[in-house]
Amino acid sequence: MENVQKTACGVILGSTYTNYDDALTSSILPKLSTRHREALGETGEGTAASPRFTPPAFP
Protein backbone atom coordinates (compact mmCIF):
# COMPACT_ATOMS: atom_id res chain seq x y z
CA MET A 1 0.00 0.00 0.00
CA GLU A 2 2.90 2.32 0.76
CA ASN A 3 4.08 1.82 -2.84
CA VAL A 4 0.70 3.04 -4.09
CA GLN A 5 1.07 6.20 -1.98
CA LYS A 6 4.62 6.72 -3.32
CA THR A 7 3.40 6.39 -6.89
CA ALA A 8 0.43 8.70 -6.26
CA CYS A 9 2.73 11.35 -4.79
CA GLY A 10 4.92 11.12 -7.90
CA VAL A 11 1.93 11.49 -10.21
CA ILE A 12 0.40 14.37 -8.27
CA LEU A 13 3.62 16.33 -7.84
CA GLY A 14 4.92 15.57 -11.33
CA SER A 15 8.28 17.14 -12.16
CA THR A 16 8.56 18.65 -8.66
CA TYR A 17 8.72 15.17 -7.10
CA THR A 18 12.21 14.50 -5.75
CA ASN A 19 11.70 11.75 -3.17
CA TYR A 20 8.98 10.20 -1.05
CA ASP A 21 9.86 11.89 2.24
CA ASP A 22 9.92 15.36 0.65
CA ALA A 23 6.64 14.61 -1.12
CA LEU A 24 4.98 13.67 2.18
CA THR A 25 6.31 16.78 3.87
CA SER A 26 5.12 19.12 1.12
CA SER A 27 1.75 17.36 0.96
CA ILE A 28 1.36 17.31 4.76
CA LEU A 29 0.81 13.54 4.72
CA PRO A 30 2.06 10.92 7.19
CA LYS A 31 3.66 7.70 6.03
CA LEU A 32 1.10 4.92 5.85
CA SER A 33 3.28 2.80 8.12
CA THR A 34 3.02 5.52 10.78
CA ARG A 35 -0.75 5.70 10.45
CA HIS A 36 -0.95 1.90 10.60
CA ARG A 37 1.14 1.78 13.80
CA GLU A 38 -1.05 4.45 15.41
CA ALA A 39 -4.24 2.62 14.43
CA LEU A 40 -2.94 -0.62 15.92
CA GLY A 41 -2.16 1.18 19.17
CA GLU A 42 -5.65 2.66 19.33
CA THR A 43 -7.24 -0.72 18.63
CA GLY A 44 -5.19 -2.37 21.35
CA GLU A 45 -6.10 0.32 23.87
CA GLY A 46 -9.79 -0.04 23.02
CA THR A 47 -9.66 -3.81 23.31
CA ALA A 48 -7.92 -3.75 26.68
CA ALA A 49 -10.49 -1.27 28.01
CA SER A 50 -13.42 -3.43 26.92
CA PRO A 51 -15.24 -5.19 29.77
CA ARG A 52 -15.45 -8.30 27.57
CA PHE A 53 -11.66 -8.51 27.20
CA THR A 54 -10.05 -11.27 29.23
CA PRO A 55 -6.27 -11.47 29.07
CA PRO A 56 -4.96 -14.91 28.12
CA ALA A 57 -3.96 -17.14 31.02
CA PHE A 58 -0.44 -18.47 30.68
CA PRO A 59 0.56 -21.60 32.65
JOTAFEN-V384945 format. One record per residue. N is the residue number from 1. RES is the residue in three letters. OMEGA is omega in whole degrees, -180 to 180 (999 if undefined). NEAR is the number of other C-alpha atoms within 8 Angstrom. Layout:
n	res	omega	near
N	RES	OMEGA	NEAR
N	RES	OMEGA	NEAR
//
This chain:
n	res	omega	near
1	MET	179	5
2	GLU	178	8
3	ASN	177	6
4	VAL	179	7
5	GLN	178	9
6	LYS	-180	9
7	THR	180	8
8	ALA	178	8
9	CYS	178	12
10	GLY	180	10
11	VAL	-177	7
12	ILE	-176	6
13	LEU	176	9
14	GLY	-175	7
15	SER	179	5
16	THR	179	5
17	TYR	177	11
18	THR	175	7
19	ASN	-173	6
20	TYR	-178	9
21	ASP	177	6
22	ASP	179	9
23	ALA	179	13
24	LEU	180	12
25	THR	-178	9
26	SER	180	7
27	SER	-177	6
28	ILE	179	6
29	LEU	173	7
30	PRO	172	8
31	LYS	179	8
32	LEU	179	9
33	SER	177	7
34	THR	179	8
35	ARG	-180	9
36	HIS	179	8
37	ARG	179	8
38	GLU	180	8
39	ALA	178	8
40	LEU	178	8
41	GLY	179	8
42	GLU	179	8
43	THR	179	8
44	GLY	179	8
45	GLU	180	8
46	GLY	179	8
47	THR	-178	8
48	ALA	-179	7
49	ALA	-178	7
50	SER	178	7
51	PRO	180	4
52	ARG	-179	4
53	PHE	175	8
54	THR	179	4
55	PRO	-180	4
56	PRO	178	4
57	ALA	179	4
58	PHE	-179	3
59	PRO	999	2
//
